[in-house]
Amino acid sequence: MGRDPKSPLVLVHESRPTGTPGPLGPHGRDRGAPGPGRTSLLPIAQQAPPRGPARPETPGAGTGERGRGFGSAGGTNRVPPSPPGSASRPRPRARAGSRQDGRWPGGGSMRLLFLAVLRPHTGNAVTAQRVRDHLEAAGHVCLLKDAFDFDGPSEVAGLIRAEALEAALALHLYRAGRLLQGHGIPFGIIFGGTDLNEDISQGEKKQVMGKVLEEARFAVAFTESMKAAACLQWPQAEGKIYVQSQGIATAPNASFDWGAFLQRAEWHQEEEPSTYLVIVGPEVDPVFTMEVKAKVERAAGVRLLPEMPQEDLHAVIQNCFALVNTSVSEGMSAAILEAMDLEVPVLARNIPGNAAVVQHGVTGLLFSDPQDFVQLAQGLLRDPALRGAMVAHGREYVQTRHSWRAERDTYQSLIRTLEQGADQQDPLTRASP
């Protein structure tokens, strides 16, 4: 648990036989939104009836995403229309005659370095693993390394020489991207969210990020608003920034024992004893973890649980009444998208990153402050028709706008631009027959 600004929460009501409190990855400090220790926010969720075995759709090993408490991954293999606000480039299509494994005719594999912050069970880690799977499916060798394991570019230079690496990719413009400067190998960047939402306001970091972006051959933003934020600061980079939303594919553990899970917690007997707020995720910041634990101990009906395997996490979310995201900063919350894919209503703080994927009253509910949250949550509890409609619209949205297959196609197309001597034609149009 750390001071990360992202903090999805899940609410559960015991009347749901298989309902489950939902996880939360590295927990962010609550800045006035629902969170640990605020018992006034508890009476909001009911458990839904069991849904039966999870859908078997899991395209490829390791595609679960967003260990940020939830994991994420791509839903359907059907290539959808472009996400709202993410059609700045045409969707990539395989070249005529392309091989089933994703390799281009006449094209060889590359040895790639992929740098990301790989704290276990966090969103960045699972996103990086999913993207690595996309690249390896195209025949490339992808060496995934934790950016925090390197003190500076010189250590990365040694790794590049030792492993004969030909190109690189970084998730997060500052934390990982700065380590790739000056090595003479081409690289691409994936914006992480905090780089554009927070680091960009710090002069020194902004200067470094600008130089990294200038050297990068391409950059990927999850939403059109993220691209706009980057272009506002570095307008000269607009032509190299592509928009690709995260691909989602959930895989709940069909054998997850919800009864045993409930017995692990001493649920509260005050206020509304059938309602629980459960926070699940890794302890990243020890000091902040102690602070949160102290508040939780004084709060009836709030439970703090450690991280769990991705499949179990999905099983937990699948059986919740609602997922709550209280983040103050988001790039694109895979936890929200996973909840939609698992047919669970979403209540999210009204920030740009969340508003980019949640249409208020249609695919979810957006709140601005604790009072707003309580009102919306209570309304959701009393209105089964609203809940049913949001579940249906959320599921449809993820299926059509967050295709795992479209994400794979995009990254496999972009990575080709890292080949030495690659032409400068738009890689996503070049991929078309």
Secondary structure as UniProt FT lines:
FT   STRAND          8..13
FT   TURN            14..15
FT   TURN            17..18
FT   TURN            36..37
FT   HELIX           39..41
FT   TURN            43..44
FT   TURN            61..62
FT   TURN            67..70
FT   TURN            84..85
FT   TURN            96..97
FT   TURN            100..101
FT   TURN            105..106
FT   STRAND          111..116
FT   TURN            120..121
FT   HELIX           123..137
FT   TURN            138..139
FT   STRAND          141..146
FT   HELIX           147..149
FT   HELIX           153..163
FT   STRAND          167..171
FT   TURN            173..176
FT   HELIX           177..180
FT   TURN            181..182
FT   STRAND          187..190
FT   HELIX           194..197
FT   HELIX           199..201
FT   HELIX           203..215
FT   STRAND          218..221
FT   HELIX           224..233
FT   HELIX           235..240
FT   STRAND          241..243
FT   TURN            254..255
FT   HELIX           258..263
FT   TURN            273..274
FT   STRAND          275..280
FT   HELIX           286..297
FT   TURN            300..301
FT   STRAND          302..305
FT   HELIX           310..318
FT   STRAND          322..325
FT   HELIX           334..341
FT   TURN            342..343
FT   STRAND          346..349
FT   HELIX           352..355
FT   TURN            356..357
FT   TURN            361..363
FT   STRAND          364..367
FT   HELIX           370..382
FT   HELIX           384..401
FT   HELIX           404..415
FT   HELIX           416..418
FT   TURN            420..421
FT   HELIX           427..430
//
